Amino acid sequence: MITSIKKKKPQKVSKKPDAGRYIEAVGRRKTASARVRIVFDDKQKTPDIIINGKSLAQYFSSDELKKTVFAPFEKAKKESYHATVKVEGGGIRGQAEAIRHGIARALVKEDESIRKKLKRPGYLKRDPRMKERRKFGLKKARKAPQWSKR
């Protein structure tokens, strides 16, 4: 009887900024889902957000989507942080709002006192609106074929 011995691979040591203490939260919107990790760093002066390995400016080209992502930090008045985000599914707008939801949840985990500030504009609410499924016999979810008398 031969038994195989599995050798454990050495774990890689990450030298990224989020290798230390971080706060993680999940944000969702429609079919988009974002996993957000935030590290608060007093030494870092400029806000730094990396989304799927790209910088915020590379991932979101429009200023409106960038403002959507930054909104929870502005409301909470947090300036020194590093955020790493993995986002998948949905469209570009849904992804931006999923990231905003995840960031807001992570900020509340870190400091419960800012919950009221983030709840009022709706950053902590998971927007449940999704596309309705197509029903049998219809052209779209609710659009029926043209009715003819004869």
N, C-alpha and C positions, 0 to 999 in steps of 0.2 A: 504494500500500500504506500503510494507516494503522495506526500503532501507538499504543496507548494508554499513557500514562505514569501509573503509579500513584504517588500521593503518600503518603508515610509519615505516619501520624498521630502527633502528639507523644505520648509516653508519659506517663501520669499519675504524678505523684509522690505516693506514699503518706505520709501524716503519722500513720499508726497506730503504736502502740508496736512492732509487729513489722517496721518498715521497716529496722531495723538488722540486726545479726548474729543469726541464729536457727538453731535446730536443728529439722529436720523429720523426721518418721517416720510410718509408716503402721501402723495397728492394725486387726486384723480379728477378727470373731467371728460365727459362723454366716453370715448374708448381709449383716451390717452391716460397713461399711468407714469408717474415720476417718482423716483426714489431720491430723496434729497439728504445730503450730509452737510452739516454746517459746523465749521470750526471757528470759534471766536478767537481772534489773534490781536492783541493790543499793539504789537510791533508793526502790523500791516496797516498802512494808511489808506490805500485805495481798495475799494471793494473788488473781489475777484470771484467770478462765477464761471465754472467750467461745465459745459453741457455736452455729454457724450464725447468727451475728449476735445471739444472745440471751445473757444472762448465765446462769451455771450454775443459779441459783435459779429462773429463768424456764423453762429447758429441762427440768430434772429436778425434779419437785415432791417426790418422796419423799427422806427423809434417807438411806435405804439406798443409793440410786443415787448420791447426792452423795458418800457415803463411798467407794463403789466407784471413782469418778473420782479422788478425792483420795489414795487408798491408796498409789500409788507415791511421791508427794511426801513422805508421812509416813514411809514406810520409808527413803527416801533422806535424810531430814532436810533437805530443801530448802525454804526459806521465801520467798525473793524471786524471783518469776518472773511472766511473763505468757504465757498460752497461748491460741492461737486454734485452733479445731477446726472442720473441715468434716466432717460425718458424714452418711451416707446408707445406706438399706437396713435391713432387719431390724426388730426391735421395739425398745422402749425399753430393755429389759434388755441386749439384744445390743449396742445402740449404746453404752451405758455401759461395757460390758466391752471393746468395741473401742477406746473412748477411753482406757481404762486401759492396754490393750496398747500403744497408740501413745505414750502418755506415758512408759511404762516403757522402751520402745525409744529414745526421744529422750534420756532421762536417761542411759542406758548409752552412747549416742553421745558425750554431753558428758563423762562421767566413767566410765571403764571399771572403776574400783575398786568401784563400787556394784552391779556385775552380780550378785555372789553374794547380796546382800541382796534383790534383786528377783527372782532366779531361784527361791529357796527357796519363797516363797509362790505361785509360778506366774504372776507377772505378765508374764513374757517368753514364755510358751507361748501359741501361737495355738490356741485351743480349736476343734478341727476338727469337732465334732459338728454335723450338719446334719439337716434333716428328710429322711427317705427318700422316694424318688419312688413314686408309685402304679403298680402293675403291672397289666397287662391281665388282665381276668377276675376281679380282686379288687375289693372295695369300697374298701379303703384300701391302704396299703403292704403289709400282711400279712394283713389281715382278709378271710377268704373268705366267700362267701355260705353260708347254712345248707345243710348237706347233707341230702338226703332220700333215703330208701331207695327209695321208689316215687313 
